[in-house]
């Protein structure tokens, strides 16, 4: 099966289930010990939920400057979305001292379009920063056995 036919199937399944959950390892430059990212599609809006778990020392620093953390997160997130002509709104943040985690929630507009009964979703804004690219890939063509 050719990859260009496989990608729309994957995207369709993601939309059908209405939920994409991705657990990622942190980048070497960030202080997060672990991240959980969940994206749920509701009509043509994506509800984005990002939870990061921090070491105690880094979490204490975040608590000391919650406003700075929120502003930095929103600026970085919107900068990435703007590259793809998308927009995030309605940000909500919470800080859990028990689990040393931060939660950021928002709604993303413009990633899902509808034509008749057909939906089309774009996730490059999510995949590319994680280093995942299923279009410009190094996959080797193989014969079906």
Secondary structure, 3 states (H helix, E strand, C coil): CCHHHHHHHHHHHHHHHCEEEEEECCCCCCCEEEEEEEEEEECCEEEEEEEEEECHHHHHHHHHCHHHHHHHHHHHHHHHHHCCCCEEEEEEEEEECCCCEEEEEEEEECCEEEECCEEEECCHHHHHHHCCCCCCCCCCCCCCC
